[in-house]
Amino acid sequence: MDWVLVVAGFGVGIVVGLTGMGGGALMTPVLVLFFGIPPLTAVSSDLVVSALMKPVGGMVHIRRRTVNWSLVGWLCVGSVPGAFAGVLVLRAIGDGDRLQAAVKTALGAALLIAVAGLVFRACTQFADGVARRREAAGGAAPPEDVTRAQPLPTALVGAVGGLIVGMTSVGSGSLIIIALLMLYPLLKPSHLVGTDLVQAVPLVSAAALGHLLFGDFQLSLAAALLLGSVPGVWLGAQLSSRSPGGLVRVALTVVLLASGLKLLGLSNPALLATLGAAIACGVLGWTALRRRHGLPALRRDGRVGV
């Protein structure tokens, strides 16, 4: 067994436990960019590992009753066949270098979409938090959480998310949750996370089964990742209440942006320039967002509104 992969799985597991983000967006780029694992092998093995780990988080939310089962059902109507379709699309491309290049490009594009989703979610949560604090200060009652499933849009979100997950292993915990936030803005944060985690179980399981049948699964790779990631997720979850979650998510967003651009073939100088410009725009944009809501550009601790 490759113990370096075990350590990598442990590190990624800690970040997943700290942030609650899906492991596919983190582990698959690490395998491809740092370990030279063929993209299809990385996707296949990571999906199998995720299929074994997702039920653990899902059971926690089921016990807490923070799952909207109606949304889970309609998401699965689209996501399960979508996941199989994603695997079949890869197989239709062919074999060899052409297939690996297609997976690598799709993975890079999915990571950039995930970055956009993370930025959108951060801005939305910030605005909602400010509004709730002001409503509480004024004695207003919080808006009632009445969430009725919209069958067609929800199934469509599941289908698109399933297709992306089946092709790249990215999206079950980073893309679908953003779509749910847009479709159901009144859904409580705990129910948003719980619903996303539970719907990811059949989604990732379907994608994993498709890759076991048609992909390039490697048992030794999956075993090493599983051995490291399980204790890593547990440790990250224990540390999550004590860690600066905002800073961790900012760093994670930068890492995902860099990974996505690198997978799309950007040269190192262009990558550094793009990252610098993105960070500068992010700081300016976040400062403008705080001022728009009547808050100072800097927090009392001197950090830029993180």
ChimeraX commands (.cxc) that place a marker at each C-alpha (Angstrom):
marker #1 position 0.00,0.00,0.00 radius 0.5
marker #1 position 1.22,3.51,-0.87 radius 0.5
marker #1 position 1.37,5.31,2.47 radius 0.5
marker #1 position 1.86,8.68,0.77 radius 0.5
marker #1 position -1.64,8.25,-0.66 radius 0.5
marker #1 position -2.91,7.39,2.81 radius 0.5
marker #1 position -1.44,10.65,4.13 radius 0.5
marker #1 position -2.99,12.56,1.22 radius 0.5
marker #1 position -6.36,10.99,1.99 radius 0.5
marker #1 position -5.95,11.95,5.64 radius 0.5
marker #1 position -5.21,15.58,4.72 radius 0.5
marker #1 position -8.15,15.84,2.34 radius 0.5
marker #1 position -10.37,14.17,4.94 radius 0.5
marker #1 position -9.47,16.85,7.49 radius 0.5
marker #1 position -10.46,19.60,5.05 radius 0.5
marker #1 position -13.73,17.82,4.25 radius 0.5
marker #1 position -14.48,17.52,7.97 radius 0.5
marker #1 position -13.64,21.19,8.55 radius 0.5
marker #1 position -15.71,22.59,5.69 radius 0.5
marker #1 position -18.34,19.96,4.90 radius 0.5
marker #1 position -17.38,20.13,1.24 radius 0.5
marker #1 position -17.53,17.03,-0.93 radius 0.5
marker #1 position -14.25,15.13,-1.23 radius 0.5
marker #1 position -14.41,14.70,-5.00 radius 0.5
marker #1 position -13.56,18.35,-5.66 radius 0.5
marker #1 position -10.47,17.96,-3.46 radius 0.5
marker #1 position -9.16,14.43,-3.82 radius 0.5
marker #1 position -9.51,13.90,-7.57 radius 0.5
marker #1 position -7.36,16.94,-8.54 radius 0.5
marker #1 position -4.76,15.90,-5.95 radius 0.5
marker #1 position -4.53,12.43,-7.48 radius 0.5
marker #1 position -4.24,13.77,-11.03 radius 0.5
marker #1 position -1.93,16.76,-10.48 radius 0.5
marker #1 position 0.36,15.55,-7.67 radius 0.5
marker #1 position 0.39,11.76,-8.03 radius 0.5
marker #1 position 0.08,11.49,-11.81 radius 0.5
marker #1 position -2.90,9.12,-11.56 radius 0.5
marker #1 position -4.77,8.85,-14.89 radius 0.5
marker #1 position -7.89,11.05,-14.67 radius 0.5
marker #1 position -10.39,8.23,-15.27 radius 0.5
marker #1 position -8.73,6.05,-12.62 radius 0.5
marker #1 position -8.80,8.94,-10.14 radius 0.5
marker #1 position -12.49,9.63,-10.79 radius 0.5
marker #1 position -13.50,5.95,-10.60 radius 0.5
marker #1 position -11.61,5.22,-7.39 radius 0.5
marker #1 position -12.69,8.44,-5.67 radius 0.5
marker #1 position -16.35,7.75,-6.43 radius 0.5
marker #1 position -16.15,4.29,-4.86 radius 0.5
marker #1 position -14.56,5.79,-1.72 radius 0.5
marker #1 position -17.25,8.50,-1.58 radius 0.5
marker #1 position -20.00,5.88,-1.93 radius 0.5
marker #1 position -18.67,4.17,1.20 radius 0.5
marker #1 position -18.33,7.41,3.20 radius 0.5
marker #1 position -21.45,9.40,2.25 radius 0.5
marker #1 position -23.92,7.27,4.26 radius 0.5
marker #1 position -22.07,8.14,7.50 radius 0.5
marker #1 position -22.82,11.86,7.21 radius 0.5
marker #1 position -26.28,11.15,5.88 radius 0.5
marker #1 position -27.24,9.04,8.92 radius 0.5
marker #1 position -26.35,11.92,11.25 radius 0.5
marker #1 position -28.84,14.21,9.53 radius 0.5
marker #1 position -31.52,11.51,9.33 radius 0.5
marker #1 position -31.31,11.09,13.10 radius 0.5
marker #1 position -31.53,14.87,13.55 radius 0.5
marker #1 position -34.56,15.02,11.22 radius 0.5
marker #1 position -32.89,17.65,9.04 radius 0.5
marker #1 position -33.70,15.99,5.71 radius 0.5
marker #1 position -36.40,17.10,3.26 radius 0.5
marker #1 position -37.36,13.72,1.83 radius 0.5
marker #1 position -39.53,15.19,-0.92 radius 0.5
marker #1 position -36.54,17.07,-2.34 radius 0.5
marker #1 position -34.33,13.99,-1.96 radius 0.5
marker #1 position -36.81,11.91,-3.96 radius 0.5
marker #1 position -37.13,14.37,-6.84 radius 0.5
marker #1 position -33.39,14.94,-6.98 radius 0.5
marker #1 position -32.79,11.19,-7.24 radius 0.5
marker #1 position -35.30,10.92,-10.10 radius 0.5
marker #1 position -32.81,12.89,-12.17 radius 0.5
marker #1 position -29.46,12.20,-10.50 radius 0.5
marker #1 position -29.36,8.39,-10.53 radius 0.5
marker #1 position -29.92,8.00,-14.30 radius 0.5
marker #1 position -27.82,11.13,-14.85 radius 0.5
marker #1 position -24.87,9.53,-13.06 radius 0.5
marker #1 position -25.07,6.43,-15.24 radius 0.5
marker #1 position -25.38,8.67,-18.30 radius 0.5
marker #1 position -22.19,10.50,-17.30 radius 0.5
marker #1 position -20.24,7.24,-17.26 radius 0.5
marker #1 position -21.70,6.21,-20.62 radius 0.5
marker #1 position -20.76,9.59,-22.13 radius 0.5
marker #1 position -17.16,8.94,-21.11 radius 0.5
marker #1 position -17.26,5.49,-22.66 radius 0.5
marker #1 position -18.74,6.91,-25.87 radius 0.5
marker #1 position -15.72,9.21,-26.21 radius 0.5
marker #1 position -13.45,6.20,-26.64 radius 0.5
marker #1 position -10.34,4.88,-24.93 radius 0.5
marker #1 position -6.75,5.91,-24.38 radius 0.5
marker #1 position -5.39,9.44,-24.40 radius 0.5
marker #1 position -8.53,10.95,-25.90 radius 0.5
marker #1 position -10.65,9.69,-23.01 radius 0.5
marker #1 position -8.14,10.79,-20.35 radius 0.5
marker #1 position -7.93,14.26,-21.89 radius 0.5
marker #1 position -11.73,14.55,-21.95 radius 0.5
marker #1 position -12.00,13.57,-18.27 radius 0.5
marker #1 position -9.25,16.02,-17.34 radius 0.5
marker #1 position -10.96,18.88,-19.19 radius 0.5
marker #1 position -14.37,18.05,-17.72 radius 0.5
marker #1 position -12.83,17.91,-14.24 radius 0.5
marker #1 position -11.20,21.32,-14.66 radius 0.5
marker #1 position -14.45,22.87,-15.88 radius 0.5
marker #1 position -16.39,21.30,-12.99 radius 0.5
marker #1 position -13.94,22.76,-10.48 radius 0.5
marker #1 position -14.35,26.26,-11.92 radius 0.5
marker #1 position -18.13,25.90,-11.69 radius 0.5
marker #1 position -17.70,24.75,-8.09 radius 0.5
marker #1 position -15.61,27.85,-7.33 radius 0.5
marker #1 position -18.33,30.09,-8.76 radius 0.5
marker #1 position -20.85,28.23,-6.63 radius 0.5
marker #1 position -18.77,28.69,-3.48 radius 0.5
marker #1 position -18.50,32.43,-4.09 radius 0.5
marker #1 position -22.24,32.70,-4.72 radius 0.5
marker #1 position -23.04,30.73,-1.56 radius 0.5
marker #1 position -20.69,32.86,0.56 radius 0.5
marker #1 position -22.29,36.10,-0.67 radius 0.5
marker #1 position -25.82,34.73,-0.17 radius 0.5
marker #1 position -25.10,33.48,3.34 radius 0.5
marker #1 position -23.51,36.81,4.26 radius 0.5
marker #1 position -26.50,38.80,3.04 radius 0.5
marker #1 position -28.95,36.44,4.77 radius 0.5
marker #1 position -26.99,36.65,8.02 radius 0.5
marker #1 position -27.04,40.45,7.99 radius 0.5
marker #1 position -30.78,40.48,7.25 radius 0.5
marker #1 position -31.57,38.02,10.06 radius 0.5
marker #1 position -29.54,39.95,12.61 radius 0.5
marker #1 position -31.34,43.16,11.71 radius 0.5
marker #1 position -34.75,41.46,11.84 radius 0.5
marker #1 position -33.92,39.99,15.24 radius 0.5
marker #1 position -32.76,43.39,16.51 radius 0.5
marker #1 position -36.02,44.95,15.31 radius 0.5
marker #1 position -38.16,42.24,16.89 radius 0.5
marker #1 position -39.41,40.86,13.57 radius 0.5
marker #1 position -40.24,37.17,13.31 radius 0.5
marker #1 position -37.98,35.13,11.01 radius 0.5
marker #1 position -39.52,34.06,7.68 radius 0.5
marker #1 position -41.44,30.80,7.85 radius 0.5
marker #1 position -39.68,27.84,6.30 radius 0.5
marker #1 position -42.34,26.46,3.97 radius 0.5
marker #1 position -40.54,24.43,1.35 radius 0.5
marker #1 position -42.66,22.68,-1.25 radius 0.5
marker #1 position -40.86,20.63,-3.85 radius 0.5
marker #1 position -40.82,21.89,-7.42 radius 0.5
marker #1 position -40.68,18.50,-9.18 radius 0.5
marker #1 position -39.45,19.39,-12.67 radius 0.5
marker #1 position -36.73,21.93,-11.75 radius 0.5
marker #1 position -35.53,19.72,-8.89 radius 0.5
marker #1 position -35.31,16.62,-11.07 radius 0.5
marker #1 position -33.49,18.67,-13.72 radius 0.5
marker #1 position -30.95,19.83,-11.12 radius 0.5
marker #1 position -30.46,16.19,-10.15 radius 0.5
marker #1 position -29.98,15.12,-13.77 radius 0.5
marker #1 position -27.38,17.79,-14.54 radius 0.5
marker #1 position -25.62,17.20,-11.22 radius 0.5
marker #1 position -25.64,13.45,-11.77 radius 0.5
marker #1 position -24.16,13.83,-15.25 radius 0.5
marker #1 position -21.32,15.99,-13.91 radius 0.5
marker #1 position -20.65,13.66,-10.97 radius 0.5
marker #1 position -20.63,10.62,-13.24 radius 0.5
marker #1 position -18.03,12.25,-15.48 radius 0.5
marker #1 position -15.83,13.99,-12.91 radius 0.5
marker #1 position -16.77,12.85,-9.34 radius 0.5
marker #1 position -17.28,16.58,-8.55 radius 0.5
marker #1 position -20.62,18.11,-7.69 radius 0.5
marker #1 position -22.57,15.97,-5.22 radius 0.5
marker #1 position -21.55,18.23,-2.33 radius 0.5
marker #1 position -20.48,21.42,-4.09 radius 0.5
marker #1 position -22.75,22.04,-7.09 radius 0.5
marker #1 position -26.14,20.54,-6.19 radius 0.5
marker #1 position -26.24,22.34,-2.84 radius 0.5
marker #1 position -25.84,25.68,-4.65 radius 0.5
marker #1 position -28.71,24.84,-6.99 radius 0.5
marker #1 position -30.87,23.90,-3.99 radius 0.5
marker #1 position -30.01,27.22,-2.36 radius 0.5
marker #1 position -31.18,29.06,-5.48 radius 0.5
marker #1 position -34.36,27.00,-5.89 radius 0.5
marker #1 position -35.32,26.98,-2.21 radius 0.5
marker #1 position -33.97,30.14,-0.54 radius 0.5
marker #1 position -36.15,29.61,2.57 radius 0.5
marker #1 position -34.78,26.13,3.26 radius 0.5
marker #1 position -33.05,26.15,6.65 radius 0.5
marker #1 position -29.24,25.79,6.45 radius 0.5
marker #1 position -29.30,22.56,8.46 radius 0.5
marker #1 position -31.96,21.10,6.15 radius 0.5
marker #1 position -30.03,22.31,3.11 radius 0.5
marker #1 position -26.91,20.42,4.19 radius 0.5
marker #1 position -28.85,17.37,5.39 radius 0.5
marker #1 position -30.90,17.08,2.21 radius 0.5
marker #1 position -27.79,17.46,0.05 radius 0.5
marker #1 position -25.88,14.82,2.01 radius 0.5
marker #1 position -28.68,12.25,1.87 radius 0.5
marker #1 position -29.43,12.75,-1.83 radius 0.5
marker #1 position -25.72,12.31,-2.52 radius 0.5
marker #1 position -25.82,8.70,-1.23 radius 0.5
marker #1 position -27.83,7.19,-4.15 radius 0.5
marker #1 position -26.23,9.64,-6.59 radius 0.5
marker #1 position -22.64,8.73,-5.74 radius 0.5
marker #1 position -23.55,5.04,-5.40 radius 0.5
marker #1 position -25.00,5.02,-8.92 radius 0.5
marker #1 position -21.93,6.80,-10.29 radius 0.5
marker #1 position -19.62,4.40,-8.43 radius 0.5
marker #1 position -21.49,1.37,-9.78 radius 0.5
marker #1 position -21.23,2.76,-13.30 radius 0.5
marker #1 position -17.48,3.22,-12.91 radius 0.5
marker #1 position -17.08,-0.26,-11.42 radius 0.5
marker #1 position -18.72,-1.63,-14.56 radius 0.5
marker #1 position -17.29,0.70,-17.21 radius 0.5
marker #1 position -14.58,2.82,-15.57 radius 0.5
marker #1 position -11.04,2.15,-14.36 radius 0.5
marker #1 position -11.42,1.38,-10.65 radius 0.5
marker #1 position -8.27,0.37,-8.73 radius 0.5
marker #1 position -8.81,-1.37,-5.40 radius 0.5
marker #1 position -5.36,-0.55,-3.99 radius 0.5
marker #1 position -5.84,3.17,-4.69 radius 0.5
marker #1 position -9.33,3.24,-3.18 radius 0.5
marker #1 position -8.18,1.31,-0.09 radius 0.5
marker #1 position -5.35,3.77,0.57 radius 0.5
marker #1 position -7.68,6.76,0.21 radius 0.5
marker #1 position -10.29,5.20,2.47 radius 0.5
marker #1 position -7.74,4.31,5.14 radius 0.5
marker #1 position -6.56,7.93,5.33 radius 0.5
marker #1 position -9.78,9.84,4.75 radius 0.5
marker #1 position -11.98,8.19,7.40 radius 0.5
marker #1 position -9.89,9.32,10.41 radius 0.5
marker #1 position -9.20,12.62,8.63 radius 0.5
marker #1 position -12.90,13.43,8.29 radius 0.5
marker #1 position -13.48,12.55,11.94 radius 0.5
marker #1 position -10.59,14.77,13.09 radius 0.5
marker #1 position -11.70,17.64,10.85 radius 0.5
marker #1 position -15.23,17.44,12.23 radius 0.5
marker #1 position -13.86,17.61,15.78 radius 0.5
marker #1 position -11.75,20.67,14.92 radius 0.5
marker #1 position -14.45,22.46,12.92 radius 0.5
marker #1 position -15.87,24.33,15.92 radius 0.5
marker #1 position -12.43,25.68,16.86 radius 0.5
marker #1 position -11.03,26.53,13.44 radius 0.5
marker #1 position -11.40,29.81,11.50 radius 0.5
marker #1 position -13.93,28.38,9.05 radius 0.5
marker #1 position -14.03,31.51,6.89 radius 0.5
marker #1 position -10.29,31.50,6.26 radius 0.5
marker #1 position -10.32,27.76,5.53 radius 0.5
marker #1 position -13.03,28.25,2.91 radius 0.5
marker #1 position -11.20,31.17,1.30 radius 0.5
marker #1 position -8.01,29.10,1.04 radius 0.5
marker #1 position -10.01,26.16,-0.29 radius 0.5
marker #1 position -11.60,28.34,-2.97 radius 0.5
marker #1 position -8.17,29.54,-4.13 radius 0.5
marker #1 position -6.87,25.95,-4.24 radius 0.5
marker #1 position -9.87,24.77,-6.26 radius 0.5
marker #1 position -9.47,27.68,-8.67 radius 0.5
marker #1 position -5.78,26.89,-9.15 radius 0.5
marker #1 position -6.52,23.18,-9.64 radius 0.5
marker #1 position -9.25,23.85,-12.19 radius 0.5
marker #1 position -7.09,26.23,-14.22 radius 0.5
marker #1 position -4.13,23.85,-14.14 radius 0.5
marker #1 position -6.27,20.93,-15.30 radius 0.5
marker #1 position -7.42,23.09,-18.22 radius 0.5
marker #1 position -3.79,23.52,-19.27 radius 0.5
marker #1 position -2.91,27.01,-18.03 radius 0.5
marker #1 position 0.83,27.66,-17.83 radius 0.5
marker #1 position 2.41,28.48,-14.46 radius 0.5
marker #1 position 2.98,32.22,-15.18 radius 0.5
marker #1 position -0.57,32.61,-16.47 radius 0.5
marker #1 position -1.87,30.64,-13.48 radius 0.5
marker #1 position -0.10,32.90,-10.98 radius 0.5
marker #1 position -1.30,36.04,-12.75 radius 0.5
marker #1 position -4.89,34.76,-12.85 radius 0.5
marker #1 position -4.82,33.80,-9.17 radius 0.5
marker #1 position -3.43,37.20,-8.20 radius 0.5
marker #1 position -6.13,39.00,-10.17 radius 0.5
marker #1 position -8.84,36.73,-8.73 radius 0.5
marker #1 position -7.69,37.31,-5.14 radius 0.5
marker #1 position -7.56,41.09,-5.68 radius 0.5
marker #1 position -11.06,41.09,-7.22 radius 0.5
marker #1 position -12.31,38.91,-4.37 radius 0.5
marker #1 position -11.02,41.27,-1.68 radius 0.5
marker #1 position -12.45,44.33,-3.45 radius 0.5
marker #1 position -15.78,42.61,-4.09 radius 0.5
marker #1 position -16.13,41.40,-0.50 radius 0.5
marker #1 position -15.27,44.87,0.83 radius 0.5
marker #1 position -17.90,46.41,-1.46 radius 0.5
marker #1 position -20.47,43.84,-0.28 radius 0.5
marker #1 position -19.84,44.72,3.37 radius 0.5
marker #1 position -20.15,48.45,2.68 radius 0.5
marker #1 position -23.34,47.88,0.72 radius 0.5
marker #1 position -24.87,46.38,3.85 radius 0.5
marker #1 position -23.66,49.26,6.01 radius 0.5
marker #1 position -20.73,47.42,7.57 radius 0.5
marker #1 position -17.10,48.57,7.79 radius 0.5
marker #1 position -14.70,47.21,5.18 radius 0.5
marker #1 position -12.64,45.50,7.89 radius 0.5
marker #1 position -13.79,43.47,10.84 radius 0.5
marker #1 position -12.70,44.43,14.33 radius 0.5
marker #1 position -9.95,41.84,14.21 radius 0.5
marker #1 position -8.54,43.57,11.13 radius 0.5
marker #1 position -9.41,40.88,8.59 radius 0.5
marker #1 position -11.34,41.60,5.42 radius 0.5
marker #1 position -14.91,40.44,6.14 radius 0.5
marker #1 position -14.23,36.71,6.20 radius 0.5
marker link #1:1,2 radius 0.2
marker link #1:2,3 radius 0.2
marker link #1:3,4 radius 0.2
marker link #1:4,5 radius 0.2
marker link #1:5,6 radius 0.2
marker link #1:6,7 radius 0.2
marker link #1:7,8 radius 0.2
marker link #1:8,9 radius 0.2
marker link #1:9,10 radius 0.2
marker link #1:10,11 radius 0.2
marker link #1:11,12 radius 0.2
marker link #1:12,13 radius 0.2
marker link #1:13,14 radius 0.2
marker link #1:14,15 radius 0.2
marker link #1:15,16 radius 0.2
marker link #1:16,17 radius 0.2
marker link #1:17,18 radius 0.2
marker link #1:18,19 radius 0.2
marker link #1:19,20 radius 0.2
marker link #1:20,21 radius 0.2
marker link #1:21,22 radius 0.2
marker link #1:22,23 radius 0.2
marker link #1:23,24 radius 0.2
marker link #1:24,25 radius 0.2
marker link #1:25,26 radius 0.2
marker link #1:26,27 radius 0.2
marker link #1:27,28 radius 0.2
marker link #1:28,29 radius 0.2
marker link #1:29,30 radius 0.2
marker link #1:30,31 radius 0.2
marker link #1:31,32 radius 0.2
marker link #1:32,33 radius 0.2
marker link #1:33,34 radius 0.2
marker link #1:34,35 radius 0.2
marker link #1:35,36 radius 0.2
marker link #1:36,37 radius 0.2
marker link #1:37,38 radius 0.2
marker link #1:38,39 radius 0.2
marker link #1:39,40 radius 0.2
marker link #1:40,41 radius 0.2
marker link #1:41,42 radius 0.2
marker link #1:42,43 radius 0.2
marker link #1:43,44 radius 0.2
marker link #1:44,45 radius 0.2
marker link #1:45,46 radius 0.2
marker link #1:46,47 radius 0.2
marker link #1:47,48 radius 0.2
marker link #1:48,49 radius 0.2
marker link #1:49,50 radius 0.2
marker link #1:50,51 radius 0.2
marker link #1:51,52 radius 0.2
marker link #1:52,53 radius 0.2
marker link #1:53,54 radius 0.2
marker link #1:54,55 radius 0.2
marker link #1:55,56 radius 0.2
marker link #1:56,57 radius 0.2
marker link #1:57,58 radius 0.2
marker link #1:58,59 radius 0.2
marker link #1:59,60 radius 0.2
marker link #1:60,61 radius 0.2
marker link #1:61,62 radius 0.2
marker link #1:62,63 radius 0.2
marker link #1:63,64 radius 0.2
marker link #1:64,65 radius 0.2
marker link #1:65,66 radius 0.2
marker link #1:66,67 radius 0.2
marker link #1:67,68 radius 0.2
marker link #1:68,69 radius 0.2
marker link #1:69,70 radius 0.2
marker link #1:70,71 radius 0.2
marker link #1:71,72 radius 0.2
marker link #1:72,73 radius 0.2
marker link #1:73,74 radius 0.2
marker link #1:74,75 radius 0.2
marker link #1:75,76 radius 0.2
marker link #1:76,77 radius 0.2
marker link #1:77,78 radius 0.2
marker link #1:78,79 radius 0.2
marker link #1:79,80 radius 0.2
marker link #1:80,81 radius 0.2
marker link #1:81,82 radius 0.2
marker link #1:82,83 radius 0.2
marker link #1:83,84 radius 0.2
marker link #1:84,85 radius 0.2
marker link #1:85,86 radius 0.2
marker link #1:86,87 radius 0.2
marker link #1:87,88 radius 0.2
marker link #1:88,89 radius 0.2
marker link #1:89,90 radius 0.2
marker link #1:90,91 radius 0.2
marker link #1:91,92 radius 0.2
marker link #1:92,93 radius 0.2
marker link #1:93,94 radius 0.2
marker link #1:94,95 radius 0.2
marker link #1:95,96 radius 0.2
marker link #1:96,97 radius 0.2
marker link #1:97,98 radius 0.2
marker link #1:98,99 radius 0.2
marker link #1:99,100 radius 0.2
marker link #1:100,101 radius 0.2
marker link #1:101,102 radius 0.2
marker link #1:102,103 radius 0.2
marker link #1:103,104 radius 0.2
marker link #1:104,105 radius 0.2
marker link #1:105,106 radius 0.2
marker link #1:106,107 radius 0.2
marker link #1:107,108 radius 0.2
marker link #1:108,109 radius 0.2
marker link #1:109,110 radius 0.2
marker link #1:110,111 radius 0.2
marker link #1:111,112 radius 0.2
marker link #1:112,113 radius 0.2
marker link #1:113,114 radius 0.2
marker link #1:114,115 radius 0.2
marker link #1:115,116 radius 0.2
marker link #1:116,117 radius 0.2
marker link #1:117,118 radius 0.2
marker link #1:118,119 radius 0.2
marker link #1:119,120 radius 0.2
marker link #1:120,121 radius 0.2
marker link #1:121,122 radius 0.2
marker link #1:122,123 radius 0.2
marker link #1:123,124 radius 0.2
marker link #1:124,125 radius 0.2
marker link #1:125,126 radius 0.2
marker link #1:126,127 radius 0.2
marker link #1:127,128 radius 0.2
marker link #1:128,129 radius 0.2
marker link #1:129,130 radius 0.2
marker link #1:130,131 radius 0.2
marker link #1:131,132 radius 0.2
marker link #1:132,133 radius 0.2
marker link #1:133,134 radius 0.2
marker link #1:134,135 radius 0.2
marker link #1:135,136 radius 0.2
marker link #1:136,137 radius 0.2
marker link #1:137,138 radius 0.2
marker link #1:138,139 radius 0.2
marker link #1:139,140 radius 0.2
marker link #1:140,141 radius 0.2
marker link #1:141,142 radius 0.2
marker link #1:142,143 radius 0.2
marker link #1:143,144 radius 0.2
marker link #1:144,145 radius 0.2
marker link #1:145,146 radius 0.2
marker link #1:146,147 radius 0.2
marker link #1:147,148 radius 0.2
marker link #1:148,149 radius 0.2
marker link #1:149,150 radius 0.2
marker link #1:150,151 radius 0.2
marker link #1:151,152 radius 0.2
marker link #1:152,153 radius 0.2
marker link #1:153,154 radius 0.2
marker link #1:154,155 radius 0.2
marker link #1:155,156 radius 0.2
marker link #1:156,157 radius 0.2
marker link #1:157,158 radius 0.2
marker link #1:158,159 radius 0.2
marker link #1:159,160 radius 0.2
marker link #1:160,161 radius 0.2
marker link #1:161,162 radius 0.2
marker link #1:162,163 radius 0.2
marker link #1:163,164 radius 0.2
marker link #1:164,165 radius 0.2
marker link #1:165,166 radius 0.2
marker link #1:166,167 radius 0.2
marker link #1:167,168 radius 0.2
marker link #1:168,169 radius 0.2
marker link #1:169,170 radius 0.2
marker link #1:170,171 radius 0.2
marker link #1:171,172 radius 0.2
marker link #1:172,173 radius 0.2
marker link #1:173,174 radius 0.2
marker link #1:174,175 radius 0.2
marker link #1:175,176 radius 0.2
marker link #1:176,177 radius 0.2
marker link #1:177,178 radius 0.2
marker link #1:178,179 radius 0.2
marker link #1:179,180 radius 0.2
marker link #1:180,181 radius 0.2
marker link #1:181,182 radius 0.2
marker link #1:182,183 radius 0.2
marker link #1:183,184 radius 0.2
marker link #1:184,185 radius 0.2
marker link #1:185,186 radius 0.2
marker link #1:186,187 radius 0.2
marker link #1:187,188 radius 0.2
marker link #1:188,189 radius 0.2
marker link #1:189,190 radius 0.2
marker link #1:190,191 radius 0.2
marker link #1:191,192 radius 0.2
marker link #1:192,193 radius 0.2
marker link #1:193,194 radius 0.2
marker link #1:194,195 radius 0.2
marker link #1:195,196 radius 0.2
marker link #1:196,197 radius 0.2
marker link #1:197,198 radius 0.2
marker link #1:198,199 radius 0.2
marker link #1:199,200 radius 0.2
marker link #1:200,201 radius 0.2
marker link #1:201,202 radius 0.2
marker link #1:202,203 radius 0.2
marker link #1:203,204 radius 0.2
marker link #1:204,205 radius 0.2
marker link #1:205,206 radius 0.2
marker link #1:206,207 radius 0.2
marker link #1:207,208 radius 0.2
marker link #1:208,209 radius 0.2
marker link #1:209,210 radius 0.2
marker link #1:210,211 radius 0.2
marker link #1:211,212 radius 0.2
marker link #1:212,213 radius 0.2
marker link #1:213,214 radius 0.2
marker link #1:214,215 radius 0.2
marker link #1:215,216 radius 0.2
marker link #1:216,217 radius 0.2
marker link #1:217,218 radius 0.2
marker link #1:218,219 radius 0.2
marker link #1:219,220 radius 0.2
marker link #1:220,221 radius 0.2
marker link #1:221,222 radius 0.2
marker link #1:222,223 radius 0.2
marker link #1:223,224 radius 0.2
marker link #1:224,225 radius 0.2
marker link #1:225,226 radius 0.2
marker link #1:226,227 radius 0.2
marker link #1:227,228 radius 0.2
marker link #1:228,229 radius 0.2
marker link #1:229,230 radius 0.2
marker link #1:230,231 radius 0.2
marker link #1:231,232 radius 0.2
marker link #1:232,233 radius 0.2
marker link #1:233,234 radius 0.2
marker link #1:234,235 radius 0.2
marker link #1:235,236 radius 0.2
marker link #1:236,237 radius 0.2
marker link #1:237,238 radius 0.2
marker link #1:238,239 radius 0.2
marker link #1:239,240 radius 0.2
marker link #1:240,241 radius 0.2
marker link #1:241,242 radius 0.2
marker link #1:242,243 radius 0.2
marker link #1:243,244 radius 0.2
marker link #1:244,245 radius 0.2
marker link #1:245,246 radius 0.2
marker link #1:246,247 radius 0.2
marker link #1:247,248 radius 0.2
marker link #1:248,249 radius 0.2
marker link #1:249,250 radius 0.2
marker link #1:250,251 radius 0.2
marker link #1:251,252 radius 0.2
marker link #1:252,253 radius 0.2
marker link #1:253,254 radius 0.2
marker link #1:254,255 radius 0.2
marker link #1:255,256 radius 0.2
marker link #1:256,257 radius 0.2
marker link #1:257,258 radius 0.2
marker link #1:258,259 radius 0.2
marker link #1:259,260 radius 0.2
marker link #1:260,261 radius 0.2
marker link #1:261,262 radius 0.2
marker link #1:262,263 radius 0.2
marker link #1:263,264 radius 0.2
marker link #1:264,265 radius 0.2
marker link #1:265,266 radius 0.2
marker link #1:266,267 radius 0.2
marker link #1:267,268 radius 0.2
marker link #1:268,269 radius 0.2
marker link #1:269,270 radius 0.2
marker link #1:270,271 radius 0.2
marker link #1:271,272 radius 0.2
marker link #1:272,273 radius 0.2
marker link #1:273,274 radius 0.2
marker link #1:274,275 radius 0.2
marker link #1:275,276 radius 0.2
marker link #1:276,277 radius 0.2
marker link #1:277,278 radius 0.2
marker link #1:278,279 radius 0.2
marker link #1:279,280 radius 0.2
marker link #1:280,281 radius 0.2
marker link #1:281,282 radius 0.2
marker link #1:282,283 radius 0.2
marker link #1:283,284 radius 0.2
marker link #1:284,285 radius 0.2
marker link #1:285,286 radius 0.2
marker link #1:286,287 radius 0.2
marker link #1:287,288 radius 0.2
marker link #1:288,289 radius 0.2
marker link #1:289,290 radius 0.2
marker link #1:290,291 radius 0.2
marker link #1:291,292 radius 0.2
marker link #1:292,293 radius 0.2
marker link #1:293,294 radius 0.2
marker link #1:294,295 radius 0.2
marker link #1:295,296 radius 0.2
marker link #1:296,297 radius 0.2
marker link #1:297,298 radius 0.2
marker link #1:298,299 radius 0.2
marker link #1:299,300 radius 0.2
marker link #1:300,301 radius 0.2
marker link #1:301,302 radius 0.2
marker link #1:302,303 radius 0.2
marker link #1:303,304 radius 0.2
marker link #1:304,305 radius 0.2
marker link #1:305,306 radius 0.2
view
